[in-house]
């Protein structure tokens, strides 16, 4: 029994402890998840990342501003940590996980400005025009209007 437990712990330490699944989702969905210049998925998705490094992740979608995040390892687990599991990264977690990203339309300014009501109206008209042209569907139009509202009211 002790041999089995020791082998199980050794297997856990050697396999699967140095990587972690990270869930990535965006509003609106369908954005590219880019790491190191390479597209590794499209939201919503799960990606497997090495716990031993820091990762720069960029979320890109046509018509929206790119958003970048840094995922780093944290170790806030309160348990006593010892042995080979520490070396294998068993007690480490990537953060933030899940990564939830809100995308803002590319045509929005950096700040709401002196007259946010004018900017809000212009942005809504731009989103409506994009929907009428067919460049965004009804669901994405709704999501874009929500992002515009959040931008000008937060």
C-alpha positions in Angstrom: 0.0 0.0 0.0 2.8 2.4 0.9 4.6 1.6 -2.4 1.4 2.3 -4.3 0.9 5.6 -2.6 4.5 6.6 -3.2 4.3 5.6 -6.9 1.0 7.6 -7.2 2.6 10.7 -5.7 5.7 10.3 -7.9 3.5 10.0 -11.0 1.5 13.0 -10.0 4.7 15.0 -9.4 6.1 14.0 -12.8 3.0 14.2 -15.0 0.5 17.0 -15.2 1.6 19.2 -12.3 3.8 21.6 -14.2 1.0 22.7 -16.6 -2.5 24.1 -15.9 -5.6 24.6 -18.0 -6.7 28.2 -18.2 -10.2 29.0 -19.4 -10.4 32.1 -21.6 -13.7 33.8 -22.5 -14.5 37.1 -24.0 -17.5 39.3 -24.6 -18.2 39.1 -27.5 -17.0 35.6 -28.1 -15.0 34.6 -31.1 -11.8 36.5 -30.3 -8.4 35.1 -31.1 -6.2 34.1 -28.1 -2.6 35.0 -29.0 0.5 33.9 -27.1 4.0 34.8 -28.4 2.5 36.0 -31.7 0.7 32.7 -32.4 -3.0 32.1 -32.3 -3.6 29.3 -29.8 -7.4 29.3 -29.7 -10.6 31.3 -30.1 -12.8 32.3 -27.2 -14.3 30.6 -25.4 -11.5 28.1 -25.0 -9.2 26.3 -22.6 -5.5 26.5 -23.1 -2.8 24.5 -21.3 0.1 26.7 -20.0 3.3 26.0 -18.2 3.1 27.0 -14.5 6.9 27.7 -14.3 6.6 30.9 -16.5 4.8 34.1 -16.9 2.6 34.3 -20.0 1.6 37.4 -22.0 -1.8 36.7 -23.6 -3.5 39.0 -26.1 -7.1 38.8 -27.0 -7.8 40.1 -30.5 -11.1 40.6 -32.5 -11.6 42.6 -35.7 -13.4 45.9 -34.8 -12.3 45.8 -31.2 -9.4 47.1 -29.2 -6.7 44.4 -28.4 -6.5 43.5 -24.7 -3.3 42.0 -23.1 -3.0 40.2 -19.8 -0.1 38.7 -17.9 -0.7 35.4 -16.3 1.6 34.6 -13.5 2.0 31.9 -10.9 0.7 32.4 -7.4 0.9 30.2 -4.4 -1.6 31.3 -1.8 -2.6 27.8 -0.8 -2.5 27.7 3.0 -1.3 24.1 3.3 2.1 23.0 4.5 4.1 22.4 1.4 7.0 20.0 1.2 8.7 17.4 -0.9 8.8 16.7 -4.7 5.3 18.2 -5.2 6.7 21.7 -4.4 9.4 21.2 -7.0 6.9 20.0 -9.6 4.7 23.1 -9.1 1.8 21.1 -7.6 1.0 24.0 -5.2 1.2 26.7 -7.8 -1.7 28.2 -9.8 -1.8 30.6 -12.7 -3.7 33.8 -12.1 -6.1 35.1 -13.3 -7.9 31.8 -14.1 -10.4 31.9 -15.6 -9.5 34.9 -17.8 -12.7 36.9 -18.6 -12.2 39.7 -21.1 -14.5 42.5 -22.0 -13.7 43.9 -25.4 -14.4 47.5 -26.3 -15.1 48.7 -29.9 -12.0 50.1 -31.6 -13.7 53.3 -32.5 -14.1 54.3 -28.8 -11.6 57.0 -27.6 -9.2 56.4 -24.8 -11.4 58.4 -22.3 -15.0 59.5 -22.4 -13.9 63.1 -22.8 -15.5 66.4 -21.7 -18.9 65.7 -23.2 -19.5 62.0 -22.7 -23.1 62.2 -23.9 -22.0 63.3 -27.3 -19.4 60.5 -27.5 -22.0 58.0 -26.3 -24.5 59.0 -29.0 -21.8 58.9 -31.8 -20.6 55.5 -30.6 -24.2 54.1 -30.6 -24.8 55.5 -34.1 -21.5 53.9 -35.3 -22.6 50.5 -33.8 -26.0 50.8 -35.5 -24.4 51.6 -38.8 -22.1 48.5 -38.5 -25.2 46.4 -37.8 -27.1 47.8 -40.8 -24.0 47.2 -43.1 -23.9 43.6 -41.9 -20.4 43.8 -40.5 -21.7 42.7 -37.1 -24.7 40.4 -36.3 -27.5 41.1 -33.9 -25.8 39.4 -31.0 -22.5 41.2 -31.5 -24.4 44.5 -31.9 -26.1 44.0 -28.5 -22.8 43.2 -26.9 -21.2 46.2 -28.5 -23.9 48.5 -27.2 -23.4 47.1 -23.7 -19.6 47.8 -24.0 -20.3 51.3 -25.1 -22.7 51.9 -22.2 -20.1 50.5 -19.8 -17.4 52.7 -21.2 -19.4 55.9 -20.9 -21.0 55.1 -17.5 -18.1 53.6 -15.5 
